[in-house]
Amino acid sequence: MLLRVREYGKPAKQWSPAVRSKVILCSAIFAAIVIPALAAEPPIDCNRLMAWMAGAASDSSLISMLQRHGSSIALGPASESELRTAGVSSEILTALHRLQLGNGAHSPCSAALAKAAALVHHKQYEDADDLISRLIGDDPRNGSLHFALGYLKQQQGDWNSAFDEYSASKDADPDFAPVHNRLALVLYQGDDGDNAIGEARTALSMDFEDAEAYRMLALGHYANEQFDAAMNAFQESLARDPQNAEVYYEMGLVARDQGAPEQAISFFRKSLKLKPEVWQVHSSLGEVLGLQKRFDEALIELNVAKGLAPSEPSVREGLATVYYGRGDYDASIAEYRELFRMSPGWRHGHDSLARAYMAKKEFAPAVAELKLAVEQNPSSAAQHRALGQLLLLSDRHAESVRELRIAVELDPESASSHYYLGTGLLVLQQVPAALKEFQEAVRIEPSAEHHYALAACLMNLGHDSEALAEMRVASRLDPEKKLYHAREEELMNLMHANSQR
């Protein structure tokens, strides 16, 4: 499964302190438990092998387990038929043929498990989930079945259930390295980099040549924003599995977040060369190209992503963003409209659509979009401030002041919020209240614009000397602004005329 890796919003799960403690404790005592347990491991039977196959364990991991523990599978027409139904690779069959049979009874191959693995191969995850769940009902302590079900939950986006299933699998089969890698992946999705690293290191303690364990280690470091360590671990993974498109993609994400867009573009292109039909990579490449203002190239990539995943809202948003950057506001608006038609609950983008409407001077629909953005993010000071500014621009001053007051409450150290609130209050002739807001704006950010606004407010109150002092500060801070000098002279002349009376 190719991850989007912090691409389109935060992962859904945050692990509780109890879960974190459990994971840390299990990792700490792992070595003391597993080494003696290995000697007691029975040979691998057919059903255990097929369950791991249903869980998409790599061929290299399965062959390693067969070589370490032996096999109780008697290959014949019936067993080979079930294994082929399950999607067994020629490499695993070759390994089975080479192995001595175990000392115990030869194990039969379950037709139900073969069918479940075949369903997984054809991405019929819900049907496979139902079948594996029924098998677990008959054998609740079967770690390989829990491993398969964990993979099915993962594929369906149910990371909480995946964690539970992989944990049950680990309890039953603690020496199976892939389950530690899968737990690392789930923990990473839960934004728990430290414990993801711990699980990856456990997998590496079993096999220092495990490319997937190095990849999981890298993702744990990436979650912790330890970018150099992540890159090093990804390189170790590539050294053992140089054709892994997913690793190149994830390295591209790290390079992007490190502020190295050209390197990110190079990694994304390498990923696509190996696996060209992956929408996430085209989408990420398009977004980085868009940020580099390489709009035509960005649109090519994003439209490929759109063709591969026409219902994916993040691709539509990426296209809309690039069209906006190119100045094609109609195309940007069209993509946003389609995005919200397909995904009415999509929780970001309304503010960007509002900017596209504003660029076309269409203020009414812009206000409507910003109101939706505020409804979805009521605790966002930036959203309230943007809506307040637009309402101010639309001469809806009372509404503007209401939104800007909320923005100030949410973020009292925002000079912009105080400035725009002061502007709205001044228009409403609430001059003393406006004065306080402008004074706050100057305190937080003593810019020329803020001093000038404070000067204008002081003039409205008849405090001409104080206003002149503020005007002079504005002129000094921005000597190129002719308006400030002109207003300074007007005020000086007015004060002089008043003194002559």
Secondary structure, DSSP 8 states (H G I E B T S, - for coil): -----SSSS--S----HHHHHHHHHHHHHHHHHHHHHHHT---B-HHHHHHHHHTT--HHHHHHHHHHH-B-B--SHHHHHHHHHHT--HHHHHHHHHS-B-SS--B---HHHHHHHHHHHTT-HHHHHHHHHHHHHH-TT-HHHHHHHHHHHHHTT-HHHHHHHHHHHHHH-TT-HHHHHHHHHHHHHTT-HHHHHHHHHHHHHH-TT-HHHHHHHHHHHHHTT-HHHHHHHHHHHHHH-TT-HHHHHHHHHHHHHTT-HHHHHHHHHHHHHH-TT-HHHHHHHHHHHHHTT-HHHHHHHHHHHHHH-TT-HHHHHHHHHHHHHHT-HHHHHHHHHHHHHH-TT--S-HHHHHHHHHHTT-HHHHHHHHHHHHHH-TT-HHHHHHHHHHHHHTT-HHHHHHHHHHHHHH-TT-HHHHHHHHHHHHHTT-HHHHHHHHHHHHHH---HHHHHHHHHHHHHTT-HHHHHHHHHHHHHH-TT-HHHHHHHHHHHHHHHHHHH-
